[in-house]
Amino acid sequence: MKVNENYSLNQIESTGLVEKNIKDLEAKVFTKDNKVYFFEDLENRYYRLYSIINKRSFFL
């Protein structure tokens, strides 16, 4: 997956990413292996990937 690209929810889930329910954050958050992926909801059933960070950094 590439930052600043748009993806449908089906595309995101087909890559093995698992959605996490995070309170007080308007982004959709997915995890896979050691990474956390942040998606912006574009309100047309697509999501823009805007950041990927290490899982350990996110959950500290």
Secondary structure, DSSP 4 states (H G I P E B T S, - for coil): --TT-EEEHHHHHHTT-EEE--TT--SEEEEETTEEEEEEE-SSSEEEEEEEEEHHHHH-
